[in-house]
Amino acid sequence: MQQNFFWQGAKTGLVIGFSTMPFGLIFGAIAVDGGITPLHATMMSAVIFGGASQLVGVQMFGSHVPAWLIVLSVFAVNFRHVLYSAAIAPHLRSYHSLTRALAFFFLTDPQFAESAKRVDSHGRVEPSWYFGMATIVYALWVGSSGIGALFGEMIGDPAALAIDVLLPVYFLGLVLGFRRRPLFSIVVPVSAVASIVAMHTIGSPWHVSAGALAGVIAAVILHRDVPAAAATEEAGL
């Protein structure tokens, strides 16, 4: 049964992995164009395993900015992963401590989205399913980064091929996957408006964290304990 869970996760990982490969190719090409060797670009994907933060990092490396500012900017982009961890942690309590730490390393945007769907449909996230998906996504990301680093010059300008629009479209698809969740129609617009305002005031990449925090605050303020509310209505209060 555990083996079946692993292959179920691997099948999900194949779909996600192939959809993220264009981003890996772009990262590899941009990294080499910024002066990073193909080996180091591939190792960066293997060690950091965070597409958006990797792109921010390589774009700042050649800008002669202080190292602490690069680290802080990467943290701003990856702040959403803190929220992912808080949300998924209750479903990983049965994992061994080392296994749980490894699970958090693999907790990318699609990994979180698919894990949340797994909780909705099965009530839990089986370790074998989780790592079946994570292994495939990780391998395809690192591999595509290496290919992009080696043959990135053949891609040319990503904007000219409209490849640069794939990332926002991809994230939009992830967000719409939660459209049936309570407060979706309120939290998402609040987060989007806050992110846009922050983009034009404090700038990138801080707008990512600003949008996330605004969404969390909206959810906290508007959250209602459904069972408690139902009991109150039944009591005629």
MIRO-129948 format. One record per atom (N, C-alpha, C, O, CB): x, y, z. Coordinates in steps of 0.1 Angstrom, whole numbers, plus 5000, padded with zeros to 4 digits. Each point is the difference from the previous one (the first is absolute). Glycine has a CB too. Example, Ala and Ser with C-alpha at 12.3 -4.5 7.8 and 13.67 -1.06 7.14 Angstrom:
BEGIN
513249435078/499150125000/500950125000/501050005007/497149885005/501550234981/500950115000/499250115008/500550115001/500749834977/
//
This chain:
BEGIN
500849885000/499250125000/500950135000/499750094993/498549785019/502850124996/500950125001/500750024986/500250124996/500249845028/499949934969/500550024987/499050064990/500450084992/501149725012/497350174997/498950064992/500050155003/499850084991/498949705009/501450265013/499950145003/501250074994/499950114995/499049845026/502349994979/501250064994/499850024985/500350114995/501149785022/498050024976/499850014985/498950104997/500050074990/500949705007/498150245012/499050104999/500650145001/499750094992/498649755017/502650185000/500650125002/501050034988/500150124996/499749865029/500849924970/500950014989/499350054987/500550084993/501049745017/497350124988/499250044989/499650155001/500150074990/499049705008/500550275014/499750145002/501350094997/499950114994/498349835023/502950014988/501350074998/500450024986/500650104996/500049815026/499049994969/500450014986/499250114994/500650084992/499849675007/498450275004/499250104994/500550145005/500250094991/497849765008/502350165014/500550135005/501450024995/500450114996/498249865024/502249934980/501450014996/500250054985/500850094998/499849735018/498650124975/500150044986/499550144998/500450074991/499349695002/499350285015/499550144999/501050105006/499950124996/497749795005/503250055007/501050105006/501450004993/500850085002/498049895020/501349934969/501349994993/500450134992/501150045000/498549724998/499450314995/500450124993/500650105010/500950084995/497249884989/501450055028/500650095010/501549965003/500850095002/496949965008/502549824991/501349955003/501050044988/501150045003/497949775011/500550174974/500850044988/500350155000/501250044998/497849774989/500050275016/500350145001/500950045011/500950094998/496849954993/502249905021/500950035010/501549974996/500950085002/497249875015/502149934978/501349964996/500650104990/501250035001/498249735003/499850284986/500550094990/500350145006/501150064997/497549824986/500550175026/500350135006/501249995009/500850105001/496749954998/502749845008/501149995010/501350014992/500950075004/497749795011/501550064974/501250004992/500350144994/501150054999/498649704997/499250314999/500150134994/500550115011/500650104996/497649844988/501550035029/500550095010/501349975005/500550065010/497249964997/503049884987/501449975004/500249885009/501149975004/499350274994/498649695004/500149885008/500249884991/499549994990/499050105028/502449824987/500449884991/498849905000/499250005009/503250034997/497549894984/498949904999/500049915012/498949965005/501250054970/501049955030/500149915012/499450075012/499249945007/502949954983/498350245012/499550075012/498550034999/499350005010/503050104993/497349934985/498550024998/499249885003/499050005006/501550164976/500049725014/499449875003/500049975015/499049965005/501649964972/500550115029/500249985014/499150095008/499449965011/502949974986/497550194998/499150105007/498649945000/499350025010/502150174983/498149754996/498749944999/499949885010/499049985006/500850104970/501349855025/500049885008/500050045015/499349935008/501949944974/499450235022/500250045014/498950095005/499449985011/503050004986/497250124995/499050105004/498649954997/499150005008/502550184988/498249764991/498749954996/498950095002/499049975007/501949804998/499350354990/498950115001/500150094988/500850095000/499349905025/499149984965/500150074987/500050155001/500950064994/498049744996/500150265016/499850145000/501250075008/500650104995/496949875004/502949975012/501150065008/501349984992/500950095002/497949865019/501449944972/501249984992/500150114989/501150054998/498849705007/499050284989/500050104989/500450145006/500750074994/497649804993/501150165025/500350135006/501550005004/500650104998/497049915011/502949884996/501450005004/501050024989/500950085001/498449765017/500550084971/500950024989/499950134993/501050054995/498949715001/499050315004/499850134994/500750105009/500450114995/497549824994/502350055024/500650095009/501549985001/500750095004/497149935008/502749864985/501449975001/500950104992/501050045005/498449724999/500150274984/500850094992/499850155002/500450084992/499749744992/499150215026/499650145002/500850075010/499850125004/497949824990/503349995012/500950065010/499350055012/500350115005/501349954976/497449875023/499350035012/500549925012/500649894998/497350174989/502049995025/500549935012/499449865001/498949984996/501550245016/500449694993/499549865002/498849995009/499149924997/503350004999/497650165014/498950005010/498750044993/498949955004/502650105015/498650044971/498750044993/499549894991/498849984999/502050265002/500149684993/499649894992/499349905009/499049944996/503050094988/498649945027/499449905010/498650055004/499149925001/503250015007/497650194995/498850065005/498950004989/498849975002/502550185014/499149874972/499150004988/499549864998/498849984997/502450224993/499749715011/499649864998/499049955010/499149934998/503250024992/498050105023/499149975011/498650064997/499049935003/502950065013/498050134979/498850064997/499249924990/498849995001/502250245004/499749724985/499349924989/499549875006/498949954997/502550164985/499449835027/499749875005/499250005013/499749905006/502450024984/497450205014/499350015013/498749924999/499549955010/501450284993/498549754985/498849934999/500249855004/499049945004/500350214977/502049805018/500249875004/499949985016/499749895004/501850084976/498750145027/499749995014/498549975003/499749925009/502250244995/497349914988/498549985001/499749864995/499149935006/500550314991/501049714993/499749864995/500449905011/499249915003/501350164974/500649955030/500549915010/499050005012/499749895005/502750154988/497150085011/499150005011/498749934996/499349945009/501750284998/498549794981/498849944996/500149854998/499049935004/500450284984/501749745008/500149864997/500649925012/499949885001/500450174975/500350025033/500749935012/499149915008/500449895003/501150314998/497249845001/499249915008/499849864993/499749905007/499150305002/501349804978/499849874993/501349924998/500049894994/498150224994/503049945017/501349935000/500449965014/501249965001/499450174978/498649885030/500449965014/500449865002/500849975008/497750215000/500949734984/500349865001/501449964994/500549895001/497050074998/503150144993/501349974994/501150005010/499950075010/499250044969/501949825019/501250005008/500650144999/499950064989/500549695008/500350305013/500550135000/500950034988/499950114994/500049895031/501049914972/500950024988/499250004987/500250074991/501749835022/497150014987/499149994988/499250134998/499850054989/500149705014/499750305008/499250135000/500950114995/499550094993/499049835026/502750094986/500950104995/500250004985/500150104994/501049895029/499149884972/500249984986/498750044992/500150064989/501649765016/497250155001/498750044994/499950154998/499550054990/499449755020/501550285000/500050145000/501050054989/499750114994/499649905030/501849934974/500950044989/499349994987/500250084991/501849845023/497249984984/499349984987/498750084999/499349984990/501749795009/498750315011/498750075000/500050124991/500150115004/499649815019/500250054964/499950114990/498550044998/499149945007/503049984982/497750175003/498650054997/499149884995/498949985007/501950254988/499649704995/499149894996/499949885010/499049945001/501650124975/500549925031/500049895010/499050045011/499249915004/503250044991/497550175009/499050045010/498649994994/499149955007/502650215003/498149894978/498750004994/499449864999/498949975003/501750244984/500349705008/499549864998/499849935013/499149925002/502150074976/499750045032/499849945013/498750055007/499349925007/503250074995/497250144996/498750055006/498849934993/499149975007/502050254997/499049754983/499049934993/499949865005/498949945002/501450204978/500849805023/500149865006/499350005013/499349905003/502950054985/498050155020/499450005013/498450014999/499349935007/502850185003/497549974980/498650024998/499349874995/498949975004/501550274990/500349684998/499449884994/500349875008/499149915000/501250204978/500849895030/500349885007/500150025015/500149905008/501150024972/498850215024/500150035015/501449995005/500250025012/497649894990/503250064990/501449995005/501050014988/499549994988/499749875032/502050154983/501150004990/500949895003/500950015009/498950244987/500149644997/500949885003/501450044996/500350064990/497849785006/502950125012/501450034998/500449944986/500850074993/499749935031/499149884972/500449944988/499550084988/500650024990/499549765021/498650274990/499450084990/500850134998/500350054989/497449855015/502550175008/500750135000/501449994994/500350084991/498449985030/502149844982/501349994995/500049944986/501050024992/499949965031/498149954973/499949964986/499950114991/500650014989/498349785018/500250314997/499850124992/501350095000/500550044990/497049955015/503050035008/501250095002/501249954992/500750084994/498449975028/501149824977/501249954994/500050034985/501050044994/499149785022/498750164977/499950034986/500150154997/500850034991/497849765007/500750295010/500150144997/501450055002/500550094993/497149945015/503149935003/501450045003/500949964988/500850084996/498749905029/500449904971/500949954989/499850074987/501050044994/499049745017/498850254986/499750074987/500450155001/500550064990/497649785006/501850225016/500450145002/501550014999/500550094992/497549955022/502749884993/501550004999/500549974986/500950074995/499249875030/499349964969/500449964987/499750114989/500950034992/498749735015/499350304994/499650114990/500950125003/500450074990/497349845008/502750125014/500950115003/501449974993/500650094995/498249965027/501649834979/501349964994/500050024985/500950044994/499549805025/498550114975/499850014986/500050144995/500650044990/498249745010/500450315008/499950144997/501450075001/500350094992/497349905015/503149975003/501450065002/500949964988/500850084996/498949915029/500249894970/500949954990/499650054986/500850044992/499649765021/498350214985/499550044986/499150125000/499250024991/500949745003/500150325017/499150125001/500250104989/499050074997/501249905027/500950044969/500250094989/499049974989/499750094992/502749945015/497249854992/499149964989/498650055003/499250014990/502249795005/498350235017/498650055004/499850154995/499050044996/501049805024/501150244981/499950144996/499350085011/500149975012/499949964964/499350175020/499250085009/498749945004/499149984991/502050234998/498749755023/498849945004/498750084998/499049954996/502349935021/498950254984/498850094997/499650004986/498850014997/502050145021/500249834973/499650004985/499249874997/499350004990/502850135005/498149775013/499349874997/498849995009/499349905000/502849994994/497650225014/498950005010/500149905011/499049965006/499650124975/502749875021/500249905011/499850065013/499749945010/501849934975/498850265016/500050075013/498650015006/499950025012/502050114980/497049855000/498750005005/499649875006/498949995007/500550184976/501449735015/499649865005/499950005015/499149945006/502049964974/499850175027/500150005014/498750065007/499449935008/503150094990/497150104998/498850055006/498749924997/499149985008/501950254990/499049714990/498949924996/500049875008/498949955005/501150144972/501149865026/500249885008/499550025014/499249925005/502750014981/498550185020/499650035014/498550035000/499449975010/502950124995/497249984985/498650025000/499249875000/498949995006/501550224981/500149695006/499449875000/500049945014/499049945004/501650034972/500550045031/500149955014/499050075009/499349935008/503150024988/497550185002/499150075009/498549964997/499249985010/502450214991/498049804987/498749964996/499649865005/498849975001/501450184979/500849775023/499849875005/499350005014/499549905004/502550024983/498150205020/499450015013/498750094999/499650045011/502749944999/497250034979/498850094998/498849965008/499150085002/501849974975/499049825027/498849965007/500250015016/499149975007/500549874974/501650215023/500250025014/499350125005/499750104993/502649805005/497250105015/499450115006/500850134999/501249995002/497649855013/500650274983/500750135000/500950024988/500750104999/499249905025/500149914966/500850014988/499850134993/500950074996/499249685002/498650285000/499650124992/500350135007/500050114994/498249764996/502250125023/500450125007/501550015003/500650114997/497149895014/502849894993/501550005003/500850024988/501050085001/498549775018/500250094970/500850024988/500050144995/501150054997/498549714997/499350305004/500050154996/500850095009/500750094996/497149874993/502050025024/500750085010/501549984998/500850105000/497349885017/502349894982/501549974998/500550064987/501150065000/498649735013/499550204977/500450064987/500250155000/501050054995/497849764994/500250265017/500150145001/501150055008/500850094996/496749925002/502849925013/501150045009/501349984993/500950085001/497849865019/501449954972/501249974993/500350104989/501150054998/498649715007/499250284988/500250104989/500450145006/500950074995/497449814991/501150165025/500350125007/501550005005/500750104998/496949935009/502749864999/501449995005/501050004988/501150055002/498149825018/500550074969/500950004988/500350144996/501150034996/497949754997/500050315008/500250134995/500450105011/500350124997/498049844986/501949995029/500550095011/501349955005/501050074998/496649985008/502449835000/501349955006/500849924990/501249985002/497750025021/500449954966/500849944989/500149855002/499649945010/501650264987/499449734993/500249865000/501349975008/500950085000/497949894978/501349915029/499149895001/499150015012/499349905003/502349964985/498350265018/499350015013/498549994998/499249975009/502650175000/497749894979/498649994997/499449865002/498949985003/501450214981/500649715014/499649865002/499649985015/498949945003/502649984978/499450125028/499749985014/498850095005/499249965008/503249994996/497550174990/499050095004/498649944996/499050015008/502650194989/498349754991/498849944996/499649885008/498849985004/501750094973/500549855027/499749885008/499550045014/499049945005/502849934982/498950235019/499650045013/498650065000/499249985009/503250074997/497350034983/498650064999/499049894999/498950015007/502050194982/499449705004/499049894999/499849925013/498949975003/501850014973/500450005031/499949945013/499250085010/499149955007/503149944989/498150245004/499250095009/498550004997/499250005009/502950144994/497649864984/498650004996/499349875004/498950005005/501750154976/500249745018/499449875004/499849995015/499049955004/502149954976/499850165027/499949995015/498850095005/499249965008/503350004994/497450164992/498950095004/498649944996/499050015008/502650184989/498349754991/498749964995/499749855003/498949954997/501450224985/500749765023/499849865003/498849985010/499950075010/502549884985/496849955003/498949975009/500049855002/500149924991/498650275001/501349775021/499949865003/498649944996/499050035006/502650015014/498449894969/498849954994/499149925009/498850035002/502349974976/499549905029/499149925009/499450085011/498949995004/502649824991/499350285011/499650095011/498950094995/499050025007/503249975004/498050074977/499050094994/498649924998/499050065002/502950084987/498249745006/498849924997/499349975013/498850015000/502349894980/499650075030/499449975013/499350125006/498949995006/502849844998/498950294993/499450125005/498750034993/499050045006/503250054999/497849894981/498850024993/498949905004/498850045001/502650044980/498949805021/499049905004/499450045014/498849975002/502549854985/499550245021/499550045013/499250125000/499450055010/502649855000/497950174978/499250124998/500750125006/499350105003/498749764997/503350145001/500750115006/500550094989/500650105003/500149765017/
//
